């Protein structure tokens, strides 16, 4: 029999993708490819008392449509106080009666969907009032493993409970996040105590978990992540991608530098903008990402004379007259166009202050786009020698890095070649083998190496471009 493995849909349910949702989706496909029966738990507003059809309808409905009535607020409060007491998951049928093709890019691989109404919010709220991990029951008995893709105060009794801690940014760089730091620390320590195992995504994060939380090194394993982009998009004919970049964004192929990601303090955008403007480089800098917390601080250097809200005109003569507009802000690009935008960039600039893994740089490298990134946290171990690495706090070093990438075509060609080779180290097959090793320690046997088409994702934004992480 195939081992049953449950993962959470906490981030998968978000309207826009995040780094953790990409991680969870890839995890689901790699587990399925390794022979597991994958079950996914959501927290949608679906009552277990409804008929199977209405549960399916409600699951695929837009949660923004629901009205938060006083009665519903009272019910939520009451259920928060009693979270986990006698709660059992209800199944979500996927029969095809509800047209769900539009959700294909957001759904993980699954053999079974479960739901407990608002469980993730209620579990976190319950934890605020006391250090408690909410237990959940699974109809038909517990799975072999419950793999929580985020630090969630939830567990399944009778299963091996594994928690993924991607990084400890709220503790290492507290000014960059909105978390309540003492509560976050208590949760991480409690999960470390109760978990059967902790998984993380880089050696840098593993060292942080051991040193900051006092974890037993034997209890923490780095599996890294996989870099998986749909081949029909990543391998699109270049002439098609060129037309998309020109038609959708008004940009010339290899005629712009690109930053894509959340506009928030961790991404270090303020220093990047200062370095770019100081470099004197005339190749435009495109910033693609939604504005998150403290984004006004990150963008305050962009006065009217520096920034345009739309791409520059295509006429060369007119571009010379408009030397303003060196920085172009875009808040969104659909996934299928974003892939082409990354491919068409002269370079991707990603001098983040701290990353648990740094998936955006590997996504760019896998597409053959040269990368400038930081020499801190996990980024050096992820990019190896296949990127320009700078101190993210040293604006002068960043200036020189931008200049050399802009001017040195031979360097860009080398980095494009080396980047693809480095990204290949984080293939789906390699990730499956690392997962299998962890699960074997839990007494669960997987069979990595089975070929399976990559997950659909044509409508799903890349994690960093979603700008919510």
Secondary structure, 3 states (H helix, E strand, C coil): CCCEEEEECCCCCCCCCCHHHHHHHHHHHHHHHCCCEEEEEECCCCCCCCCHHHHHHHHCCCHHHCCCCHHHHHHHHHHHHCCCCCCECEECCCCCCCCCHHHCCCCCCCCEEEECCCHHHHHHHHHHCCCCCEECECCCCCCCEEEECCCCCEECCCCEEEEECCCCHHHHCHHHCCCCHHHHHHHHHHHHHHCCEEEECCHHHHHHHHHHHCCCHHHEEECCCCCCCCHHHHCCCHHHHHHHHHHHHCCCCCCEEEEECCECHHHCHHHHHHHHHHHCCCCEEEEECCECCCHHHHCCCCCCCCEECCCCCCCHHHHHHCCCCCEEEECCCCHHHHHHHHHCCCEEEECCCCCCCCHHHHHHHHCCCCEEEECCCCHHHHHCCCCEEECCCCHHHHHHHHHHHHHCHHHHHHHHHHHHHHHHCCCHHHHHHHHHHHHHHCCCCCCCCCCCCCCCCCCCCCCCCCCCC
